[in-house]
Amino acid sequence: MRYLMTFSYDGTNFEGYQIQPGLRTIQGCLEKALTFINQKQETKVIASGRTDKGVHAMNQKAHFDLQVEITLEKLKRALNSNLPEDIHIKSVEKVDEEFHARYMVKEKEYRYYLNLGEYNPLERNYIFQCCHSLNVEKMKDAITYFLGTHDFRAFVTENKEKENCVRTIHDARIEIDDKNHMVIIFKGTGFLKYQVRNMVGLLIRIGEEKKEISLVLKMLEDKKRDESTPRAPSCGLYLMDVIY
Amino acid sequence: MRYLMTFSYDGTNFEGYQIQPGLRTIQGCLEKALTFINQKQETKVIASGRTDKGVHAMNQKAHFDLQVEITLEKLKRALNSNLPEDIHIKSVEKVDEEFHARYMVKEKEYRYYLNLGEYNPLERNYIFQCCHSLNVEKMKDAITYFLGTHDFRAFVTENKEKENCVRTIHDARIEIDDKNHMVIIFKGTGFLKYQVRNMVGLLIRIGEEKKEISLVLKMLEDKKRDESTPRAPSCGLYLMDVIY
């Protein structure tokens, strides 16, 4: 039987999603718990995609196959009781044997949170403590250039020359709440490694009036990275949803 | 010169407010930073009161004396650059030589946060993950019995027979937000060690319909602890404000 699970995690104390020998990873914890439940048969977990070290998830999704017979309710409970307190399984459902959590993704939503007000030690691992005002109108203007289908090569940090970097962004917008927190929302067919944090990094620079709005268009056209714009820190980034 | 500072901290990774040899405490970090700023002369910090291990503060206040000449702006900056990222000095002001941060407290506000919805790993150190519904009307009814001047001996965990446990609570109320979070607010002349967490523990039991509302009155009258009601966990408690 193939199952799809929806789960949340606090990325702070993990070395990222992907399993790595000797390191504390989300995939490592999930596979350990599932292997135990699956009568000690090694069980692989295929997520919608990885998240980097320090990045959080509200609704990450992953599939896995089990040989044991177990109700969904018991499976959820068994998983949660075998997982550390910084990962939580929200739901488990049965899916088709052909279902694939990575290949069948239709849309993903990421959100990036910033605090524009005074430094708050209680938020430091969950909201990027930007702690100065930004020109929100300029940022709202700039973010619209990300909408649509583009080659996002300029927003990928690693050497991706051989990879297809064309992605489509359906929704890209900025909201401010009454606590001086900014949230930057991206929905799209998929995102490359570091893409959201690099886009946010540029938006912050534009909000600081250190970069021009036109640089977004230029980078998308030239497909060249801007080494002078830092990637936004991982702590503000959340994988919010995955749609199949 | 005597100074009063207002500061916030994330209590998660401290062994409580009060200095203890060899342990990471908030007072320990503050005195270390101030001693460094005060040209290595040992500098004591007197707070409005202690908070226990795991308890947070949004606006804790403390006074200290400095011999060096320094502007308030520079003092704040020097403190923050010598403190760990889980403590933040929000403001520093000059006060009278007679000012005392503990003895002159007029009112304190504490808040206790609970999540009544599904377990959220991202909130686990900041909001008590109660994760089941509570009878809010019963709790709102019960909390009114704490209002006024009472001997709170029954809500103090340690042996306090010789201590004066009479305190006055001016405001005690419960709010629910749209995210299924409950906040329990107490304002009063002062609170005894574990008093808020013991009062909240009883309120939770009443919300679970495992205890009667009348038990609040009975405990205040009899001044006897109820060993069957657990103290609410420290992670949900915040010292919100101190008024002089």
Interface residues (C-beta under 8 A of the other chain):
Chain A: S8 Y9 D10 H56 M58 N80 E85 D86 I87 H88 K90 E118 Y119 N120 P121 L122 R124 Y126
Chain B: S8 Y9 D10 H56 M58 N80 E85 D86 I87 H88 K90 E118 Y119 N120 P121 L122 R124 Y126
